[in-house]
Amino acid sequence: MGAYQINDLERLTGIKAHTIRIWEKRYGLIRPYRTDTNRRYYDDDQVRKLLNVTTLLSYGHKISKIAALNDEEIYKNIENGAPDRNNVHAHTGYVNDLVTSMLSYDEQGFERIFSAAVLRMGLYDAMVMVVYPFLVKVGVLWSINKTAPIQEHFASCIVRRKLMAAIDGLLAPAKRDKKFLLFLPPDEWHEIGLLFANYMLRAHGFETVYLGQSVPLADLEKVVEGVRPHAIFTLFIAPRPEKEIRMLLGEYAVHNGTAVYFSGDTDLLQHISDLPPNVHRLKDVLSMAETLELL
């Protein structure tokens, strides 16, 4: 059983802590447990209930009406009362469904939701509108906690597998004159963003050489010499000193004629500027899509 503090609930559900407390007192919506020292905490079932409440709120239901429903009635309202999930305002439902499946280690449920989103939106829109918000909500991708719950690893492994399968299903690259080299810097292990970048590049017809996680600088130099890429792409997500990021980008930039694209955690990179002319920061995944249209 998970043990969540109220700030964890706020992060997972998007509901402010003071609002949760009001709902507890006014409606008895959930009831916290107490530790021996009288500290409040919540379990997985209570998180799932709050996620379902958030979903119904996004569908236009009033909290006073939701609070009067039992769990079975809440589930029925979600199934029967959901708006068209192609609507941008309804993506909250998909995101919350993924979190709920993650918390219960429901692999079949997680895959079913992921597949439904991809079927309705296509992989790119499903990643941008559903999977990325889900990953941000649980702290896996663009922002990361010092310790990650095992549920997050469970979910990210499924997403990685789905992206790999999608990449394998793409046609052979048509733009062989522009080859991209993709990798993560040393001690960087969060791969989903890099896999998605690989998918986008190959979907646009570019040839890619994918090196994956935590690539040592010396090894990268050897690959660049052998491959002669048009551009390289990397991500900075795990906390590291700004000085180290600048050093790495400077090393990546020394290969004449090779463009360097990088992205990652916004807070981590906010002060990174005055870079070599061939080094370009991409604000987010949408920026990468726009950049590919210009190549």
Phi, psi and omega per residue, in radians:
M1 nan 2.320 3.085
G2 -1.284 2.687 3.070
A3 -2.236 1.890 -3.010
Y4 -1.969 2.346 2.984
Q5 -1.399 2.919 -3.062
I6 -1.151 -0.511 3.084
N7 -1.216 -0.491 3.037
D8 -1.155 -0.726 3.092
L9 -1.075 -0.709 3.125
E10 -1.077 -0.728 -3.123
R11 -1.195 -0.681 -3.075
L12 -1.377 -0.616 -3.026
T13 -1.789 -0.358 -3.062
G14 1.430 0.049 3.121
I15 -1.609 2.239 -3.119
K16 -1.083 2.552 -3.078
A17 -1.017 -0.732 -3.114
H18 -1.168 -0.530 3.092
T19 -1.208 -0.701 3.098
I20 -1.049 -0.763 3.139
R21 -1.108 -0.687 3.105
I22 -1.099 -0.760 3.139
W23 -1.120 -0.617 3.097
E24 -1.093 -0.811 -3.069
K25 -1.305 -0.750 -3.019
R26 -1.380 -0.688 -3.010
Y27 -2.044 -0.178 -3.050
G28 1.083 0.585 -3.014
L29 -1.075 -0.820 2.996
I30 -2.400 2.778 -3.129
R31 -2.210 2.027 -3.096
P32 -1.215 2.655 2.952
Y33 -1.437 2.971 3.127
R34 -2.270 2.395 3.048
T35 -1.384 3.070 3.110
D36 -1.075 -0.426 3.115
T37 -1.707 0.256 3.055
N38 1.242 0.374 3.055
R39 -1.467 2.405 -3.127
R40 -1.323 2.482 2.968
Y41 -2.641 2.881 -3.030
Y42 -2.287 2.730 -3.136
D43 -1.892 -3.131 -3.088
D44 -1.047 -0.688 -3.121
D45 -1.087 -0.667 3.139
Q46 -1.239 -0.630 3.055
V47 -1.094 -0.809 3.135
R48 -1.034 -0.714 3.141
K49 -1.117 -0.766 3.130
L50 -1.121 -0.636 3.078
L51 -1.106 -0.724 3.109
N52 -1.165 -0.644 3.068
V53 -1.085 -0.758 3.115
T54 -1.061 -0.706 3.110
T55 -1.060 -0.809 3.140
L56 -1.151 -0.623 3.068
L57 -1.075 -0.689 3.135
S58 -1.191 -0.382 3.092
Y59 -1.497 -0.034 3.075
G60 1.784 0.072 3.116
H61 -1.303 2.645 3.102
K62 -1.536 2.513 -3.110
I63 -1.080 -0.612 3.134
S64 -1.106 -0.626 3.111
K65 -1.297 -0.710 -3.134
I66 -1.102 -0.722 -3.087
A67 -1.082 -0.413 -3.133
A68 -1.444 -0.129 -3.103
L69 -1.576 2.547 2.976
N70 -1.474 3.084 -3.046
D71 -1.054 -0.728 -3.133
E72 -1.112 -0.703 3.123
E73 -1.185 -0.617 3.078
I74 -1.088 -0.835 3.132
Y75 -1.037 -0.737 -3.112
K76 -1.126 -0.699 3.109
N77 -1.151 -0.621 3.090
I78 -1.140 -0.772 -3.112
E79 -1.203 -0.729 -3.007
N80 -1.649 -0.413 -3.021
G81 -1.843 0.072 -3.091
A82 -1.207 2.403 3.034
P83 -1.284 3.078 3.092
D84 -0.991 2.099 -3.052
R85 -1.359 0.029 2.948
N86 -1.363 -0.263 3.120
N87 -1.278 2.311 -3.058
V88 -1.039 -0.517 -3.108
H89 -1.314 -0.187 -3.110
A90 -1.747 0.025 -3.117
H91 -1.152 -0.374 3.063
T92 -0.945 -0.654 -3.139
G93 -1.083 -0.798 3.093
Y94 -1.066 -0.806 -3.098
V95 -1.057 -0.819 -3.131
N96 -1.151 -0.634 3.083
D97 -1.085 -0.679 3.109
L98 -1.142 -0.751 3.115
V99 -1.086 -0.754 3.133
T100 -1.061 -0.785 3.109
S101 -1.125 -0.655 3.116
M102 -1.079 -0.793 -3.064
L103 -1.118 -0.509 -3.125
S104 -1.777 0.165 -3.125
Y105 0.936 0.695 -3.115
D106 -1.578 1.539 -3.068
E107 -1.130 -0.763 3.140
Q108 -1.098 -0.743 3.119
G109 -1.121 -0.745 3.125
F110 -1.068 -0.812 -3.126
E111 -1.155 -0.625 3.125
R112 -1.121 -0.766 3.129
I113 -1.160 -0.788 3.118
F114 -1.015 -0.823 -3.112
S115 -1.140 -0.658 3.124
A116 -1.123 -0.723 3.120
A117 -1.130 -0.743 3.130
V118 -1.143 -0.707 -3.138
L119 -1.078 -0.723 -3.088
R120 -1.398 -0.555 -2.979
M121 -1.999 -0.347 -2.925
G122 1.544 2.739 -3.018
L123 -1.110 -0.755 -3.083
Y124 -1.050 -0.930 -3.109
D125 -1.139 -0.625 3.105
A126 -1.118 -0.689 3.104
M127 -1.149 -0.810 -3.054
V128 -1.242 -0.730 -2.995
M129 -1.629 -0.363 -3.078
V130 -2.121 -1.004 -3.004
V131 -1.206 -0.782 3.132
Y132 -1.083 -0.833 3.060
P133 -1.027 -0.633 3.085
F134 -1.089 -0.829 -3.113
L135 -1.149 -0.669 3.083
V136 -1.123 -0.706 -3.114
K137 -1.059 -0.698 -3.095
V138 -1.682 0.106 2.972
G139 1.377 0.531 -3.075
V140 -1.675 -0.735 -2.858
L141 -1.737 -1.512 -2.981
W142 -1.324 -0.349 2.994
S143 -2.284 2.526 -3.003
I144 -2.451 2.404 3.056
N145 -1.423 2.889 3.106
K146 -1.175 -0.573 3.049
T147 -2.210 2.384 -3.105
A148 -1.937 2.255 3.077
P149 -1.029 2.647 -3.083
I150 -1.105 -0.455 3.098
Q151 -1.057 -0.597 -3.132
E152 -1.166 -0.669 3.088
H153 -1.144 -0.696 3.106
F154 -1.019 -0.832 -3.093
A155 -1.209 -0.759 -3.095
S156 -1.136 -0.559 3.095
C157 -1.129 -0.674 3.107
I158 -1.155 -0.774 3.138
V159 -1.089 -0.747 3.105
R160 -1.014 -0.785 -3.126
R161 -1.093 -0.712 3.126
K162 -1.134 -0.720 3.126
L163 -1.154 -0.712 3.122
M164 -1.078 -0.717 3.115
A165 -1.133 -0.693 3.124
A166 -1.143 -0.685 3.117
I167 -1.128 -0.754 3.125
D168 -1.076 -0.485 -3.093
G169 -1.475 -0.053 -3.137
L170 -1.371 2.738 3.106
L171 -1.223 2.820 3.085
A172 -1.041 2.522 -3.092
P173 -1.086 2.476 -3.133
A174 -1.755 -0.453 -3.070
K175 -1.738 1.244 -3.080
R176 -1.283 -0.170 3.125
D177 -1.374 -0.211 3.135
K178 -2.220 1.716 -3.068
K179 -1.807 2.300 3.131
F180 -1.858 2.425 3.051
L181 -1.893 2.143 -3.081
L182 -2.032 2.387 -3.131
F183 -2.852 2.883 2.990
L184 -1.912 2.540 -3.121
P185 -1.138 2.954 3.094
P186 -0.940 2.397 3.113
D187 1.146 0.390 3.045
E188 -1.946 2.127 -2.992
W189 -2.111 -0.113 -3.050
H190 -1.519 1.797 -2.816
E191 -1.721 -0.219 -2.991
I192 -1.058 -0.757 3.120
G193 -1.064 -0.673 3.130
L194 -1.202 -0.711 3.089
L195 -1.094 -0.706 3.134
F196 -1.168 -0.670 3.065
A197 -1.080 -0.707 3.105
N198 -1.079 -0.739 3.105
Y199 -1.067 -0.813 -3.109
M200 -1.093 -0.761 3.140
L201 -1.079 -0.808 -3.113
R202 -1.224 -0.583 3.081
A203 -1.151 -0.464 3.080
H204 -1.524 0.071 3.052
G205 1.624 0.049 -3.110
F206 -1.427 2.569 3.012
E207 -1.424 2.442 -3.133
T208 -2.252 2.612 2.959
V209 -2.075 2.012 -2.979
Y210 -1.863 2.049 -3.104
L211 -1.767 -0.361 3.053
G212 1.460 -2.522 -2.905
Q213 -1.468 2.635 2.916
S214 0.746 1.140 -3.109
V215 -1.582 2.089 3.114
P216 -1.099 2.572 -3.091
L217 -1.041 -0.739 -3.126
A218 -1.089 -0.706 3.120
D219 -1.170 -0.677 3.136
L220 -1.074 -0.743 -3.132
E221 -1.034 -0.684 3.123
K222 -1.133 -0.735 -3.134
V223 -1.152 -0.757 -3.140
V224 -1.050 -0.721 3.113
E225 -1.092 -0.656 -3.103
G226 -1.418 -0.638 -3.041
V227 -1.533 -0.582 -3.065
R228 0.939 1.049 -3.083
P229 -1.241 2.698 3.002
H230 -1.214 -0.631 -3.110
A231 -2.696 2.757 3.009
I232 -2.118 2.688 -3.118
F233 -2.373 2.379 3.120
T234 -2.579 2.954 -3.113
L235 -2.306 2.516 3.012
F236 -2.070 1.968 -3.087
I237 -2.175 -0.818 3.141
A238 -1.193 2.491 -3.137
P239 -1.022 2.339 3.040
R240 -2.760 2.739 -3.098
P241 -1.082 2.536 3.108
E242 -1.008 -0.651 3.130
K243 -1.037 -0.684 -3.140
E244 -1.202 -0.689 3.105
I245 -1.075 -0.802 3.130
R246 -1.079 -0.696 3.126
M247 -1.093 -0.792 -3.125
L248 -1.128 -0.781 3.131
L249 -1.096 -0.647 3.083
G250 -1.108 -0.691 3.097
E251 -1.180 -0.698 3.138
Y252 -1.160 -0.445 -3.028
A253 -1.477 -0.141 -2.993
V254 -1.317 -0.214 -3.111
H255 -1.415 1.859 -3.036
N256 -0.986 2.318 3.079
G257 1.474 -0.104 -3.126
T258 -1.741 2.078 3.079
A259 -1.329 2.521 3.124
V260 -2.070 2.106 3.067
Y261 -1.966 2.372 3.104
F262 -2.485 2.719 3.097
S263 -2.635 -2.995 3.101
G264 2.549 -2.662 -3.072
D265 -1.138 2.209 -3.055
T266 -1.068 -0.795 -3.132
D267 -1.143 -0.663 -3.117
L268 -1.133 -0.609 -3.009
L269 -1.818 0.066 -2.968
Q270 -1.098 -0.468 -3.101
H271 -1.801 0.138 3.141
I272 -1.435 1.942 -3.129
S273 -2.615 -3.062 -3.131
D274 0.922 0.912 -3.097
L275 -1.661 2.845 3.055
P276 -0.964 2.669 -3.029
P277 -1.102 -0.375 3.141
N278 -1.629 0.127 3.134
V279 -1.876 2.210 -3.028
H280 -2.265 2.198 3.075
R281 -1.544 2.340 3.035
L282 -1.813 2.168 -3.053
K283 -1.086 -0.728 -3.104
D284 -2.816 -3.003 -3.074
V285 -1.152 -0.544 3.106
L286 -1.159 -0.636 3.088
S287 -1.103 -0.632 3.122
M288 -1.165 -0.730 3.118
A289 -1.056 -0.738 3.126
E290 -1.148 -0.665 3.131
T291 -1.139 -0.702 -3.130
L292 -1.117 -0.561 3.130
E293 -1.151 -0.388 -3.103
L294 -1.593 -0.218 -3.075
L295 -1.463 nan nan
